[in-house]
Amino acid sequence: MMKNMNPDQLGQWSVWAGCLGILAF
């Protein structure tokens, strides 16, 4: 699943990870 990721995509991923983390916990 690791493709050429742009900084913007990484930023969105960090936001998604944060939301998922908050929902998980």
PyMOL Python script that loads the backbone (N, CA, C, O; Angstrom):
from pymol import cmd

cmd.read_pdbstr("""\
ATOM      1  N   MET A   1       0.833  -1.205   0.000  1.00  0.00           N
ATOM      2  CA  MET A   1       0.000   0.000   0.000  1.00  0.00           C
ATOM      3  C   MET A   1       0.863   1.248   0.000  1.00  0.00           C
ATOM      4  O   MET A   1       0.347   2.366   0.006  1.00  0.00           O
ATOM      5  N   MET A   2       2.183   1.058  -0.007  1.00  0.00           N
ATOM      6  CA  MET A   2       3.074   2.219   0.022  1.00  0.00           C
ATOM      7  C   MET A   2       3.376   2.662  -1.399  1.00  0.00           C
ATOM      8  O   MET A   2       4.164   2.026  -2.099  1.00  0.00           O
ATOM      9  N   LYS A   3       2.757   3.741  -1.821  1.00  0.00           N
ATOM     10  CA  LYS A   3       3.043   4.288  -3.148  1.00  0.00           C
ATOM     11  C   LYS A   3       3.802   5.596  -2.984  1.00  0.00           C
ATOM     12  O   LYS A   3       4.177   5.972  -1.873  1.00  0.00           O
ATOM     13  N   ASN A   4       4.024   6.278  -4.085  1.00  0.00           N
ATOM     14  CA  ASN A   4       4.676   7.593  -3.995  1.00  0.00           C
ATOM     15  C   ASN A   4       3.725   8.558  -3.309  1.00  0.00           C
ATOM     16  O   ASN A   4       2.782   9.057  -3.924  1.00  0.00           O
ATOM     17  N   MET A   5       3.974   8.817  -2.045  1.00  0.00           N
ATOM     18  CA  MET A   5       3.065   9.670  -1.280  1.00  0.00           C
ATOM     19  C   MET A   5       3.583  11.091  -1.250  1.00  0.00           C
ATOM     20  O   MET A   5       4.763  11.328  -0.989  1.00  0.00           O
ATOM     21  N   ASN A   6       2.702  12.030  -1.516  1.00  0.00           N
ATOM     22  CA  ASN A   6       3.076  13.446  -1.442  1.00  0.00           C
ATOM     23  C   ASN A   6       2.935  13.928  -0.002  1.00  0.00           C
ATOM     24  O   ASN A   6       2.184  13.335   0.772  1.00  0.00           O
ATOM     25  N   PRO A   7       3.638  14.984   0.370  1.00  0.00           N
ATOM     26  CA  PRO A   7       3.513  15.535   1.729  1.00  0.00           C
ATOM     27  C   PRO A   7       2.062  15.818   2.091  1.00  0.00           C
ATOM     28  O   PRO A   7       1.655  15.617   3.235  1.00  0.00           O
ATOM     29  N   ASP A   8       1.276  16.286   1.114  1.00  0.00           N
ATOM     30  CA  ASP A   8      -0.138  16.564   1.385  1.00  0.00           C
ATOM     31  C   ASP A   8      -0.856  15.276   1.769  1.00  0.00           C
ATOM     32  O   ASP A   8      -1.640  15.254   2.717  1.00  0.00           O
ATOM     33  N   GLN A   9      -0.585  14.205   1.028  1.00  0.00           N
ATOM     34  CA  GLN A   9      -1.240  12.934   1.339  1.00  0.00           C
ATOM     35  C   GLN A   9      -0.831  12.462   2.727  1.00  0.00           C
ATOM     36  O   GLN A   9      -1.658  11.959   3.488  1.00  0.00           O
ATOM     37  N   LEU A  10       0.464  12.628   3.059  1.00  0.00           N
ATOM     38  CA  LEU A  10       0.918  12.223   4.389  1.00  0.00           C
ATOM     39  C   LEU A  10       0.200  13.041   5.449  1.00  0.00           C
ATOM     40  O   LEU A  10      -0.160  12.512   6.501  1.00  0.00           O
ATOM     41  N   GLY A  11      -0.012  14.325   5.184  1.00  0.00           N
ATOM     42  CA  GLY A  11      -0.715  15.175   6.141  1.00  0.00           C
ATOM     43  C   GLY A  11      -2.132  14.664   6.355  1.00  0.00           C
ATOM     44  O   GLY A  11      -2.596  14.566   7.491  1.00  0.00           O
ATOM     45  N   GLN A  12      -2.822  14.335   5.260  1.00  0.00           N
ATOM     46  CA  GLN A  12      -4.181  13.806   5.386  1.00  0.00           C
ATOM     47  C   GLN A  12      -4.154  12.504   6.173  1.00  0.00           C
ATOM     48  O   GLN A  12      -5.028  12.259   7.005  1.00  0.00           O
ATOM     49  N   TRP A  13      -3.141  11.659   5.909  1.00  0.00           N
ATOM     50  CA  TRP A  13      -3.044  10.385   6.618  1.00  0.00           C
ATOM     51  C   TRP A  13      -2.877  10.614   8.106  1.00  0.00           C
ATOM     52  O   TRP A  13      -3.476   9.911   8.920  1.00  0.00           O
ATOM     53  N   SER A  14      -2.050  11.617   8.471  1.00  0.00           N
ATOM     54  CA  SER A  14      -1.841  11.898   9.898  1.00  0.00           C
ATOM     55  C   SER A  14      -3.161  12.320  10.531  1.00  0.00           C
ATOM     56  O   SER A  14      -3.477  11.913  11.649  1.00  0.00           O
ATOM     57  N   VAL A  15      -3.938  13.143   9.808  1.00  0.00           N
ATOM     58  CA  VAL A  15      -5.235  13.580  10.343  1.00  0.00           C
ATOM     59  C   VAL A  15      -6.157  12.380  10.506  1.00  0.00           C
ATOM     60  O   VAL A  15      -6.810  12.230  11.539  1.00  0.00           O
ATOM     61  N   TRP A  16      -6.213  11.523   9.485  1.00  0.00           N
ATOM     62  CA  TRP A  16      -7.064  10.334   9.557  1.00  0.00           C
ATOM     63  C   TRP A  16      -6.632   9.442  10.704  1.00  0.00           C
ATOM     64  O   TRP A  16      -7.467   8.920  11.444  1.00  0.00           O
ATOM     65  N   ALA A  17      -5.305   9.265  10.854  1.00  0.00           N
ATOM     66  CA  ALA A  17      -4.790   8.416  11.936  1.00  0.00           C
ATOM     67  C   ALA A  17      -5.213   8.994  13.285  1.00  0.00           C
ATOM     68  O   ALA A  17      -5.597   8.251  14.188  1.00  0.00           O
ATOM     69  N   GLY A  18      -5.143  10.319  13.422  1.00  0.00           N
ATOM     70  CA  GLY A  18      -5.540  10.953  14.682  1.00  0.00           C
ATOM     71  C   GLY A  18      -7.021  10.713  14.958  1.00  0.00           C
ATOM     72  O   GLY A  18      -7.395  10.374  16.081  1.00  0.00           O
ATOM     73  N   CYS A  19      -7.863  10.884  13.947  1.00  0.00           N
ATOM     74  CA  CYS A  19      -9.307  10.667  14.136  1.00  0.00           C
ATOM     75  C   CYS A  19      -9.573   9.213  14.504  1.00  0.00           C
ATOM     76  O   CYS A  19     -10.344   8.932  15.421  1.00  0.00           O
ATOM     77  N   LEU A  20      -8.935   8.292  13.789  1.00  0.00           N
ATOM     78  CA  LEU A  20      -9.143   6.871  14.084  1.00  0.00           C
ATOM     79  C   LEU A  20      -8.671   6.557  15.496  1.00  0.00           C
ATOM     80  O   LEU A  20      -9.321   5.798  16.216  1.00  0.00           O
ATOM     81  N   GLY A  21      -7.536   7.139  15.897  1.00  0.00           N
ATOM     82  CA  GLY A  21      -7.011   6.895  17.248  1.00  0.00           C
ATOM     83  C   GLY A  21      -7.997   7.387  18.296  1.00  0.00           C
ATOM     84  O   GLY A  21      -8.248   6.705  19.290  1.00  0.00           O
ATOM     85  N   ILE A  22      -8.558   8.578  18.073  1.00  0.00           N
ATOM     86  CA  ILE A  22      -9.515   9.133  19.042  1.00  0.00           C
ATOM     87  C   ILE A  22     -10.754   8.236  19.109  1.00  0.00           C
ATOM     88  O   ILE A  22     -11.283   7.977  20.190  1.00  0.00           O
ATOM     89  N   LEU A  23     -11.211   7.765  17.946  1.00  0.00           N
ATOM     90  CA  LEU A  23     -12.398   6.903  17.932  1.00  0.00           C
ATOM     91  C   LEU A  23     -12.081   5.559  18.582  1.00  0.00           C
ATOM     92  O   LEU A  23     -12.912   4.998  19.296  1.00  0.00           O
ATOM     93  N   ALA A  24     -10.874   5.045  18.330  1.00  0.00           N
ATOM     94  CA  ALA A  24     -10.500   3.736  18.875  1.00  0.00           C
ATOM     95  C   ALA A  24     -10.427   3.809  20.399  1.00  0.00           C
ATOM     96  O   ALA A  24     -10.848   2.890  21.102  1.00  0.00           O
ATOM     97  N   PHE A  25      -9.883   4.924  20.891  1.00  0.00           N
ATOM     98  CA  PHE A  25      -9.741   5.027  22.353  1.00  0.00           C
ATOM     99  C   PHE A  25     -10.799   5.962  22.907  1.00  0.00           C
ATOM    100  O   PHE A  25     -10.853   6.186  24.116  1.00  0.00           O
TER     101      PHE A  25
END
""", "prot")
cmd.dss("prot")
cmd.show_as("cartoon", "prot")
cmd.util.cbc("prot")
cmd.orient("prot")
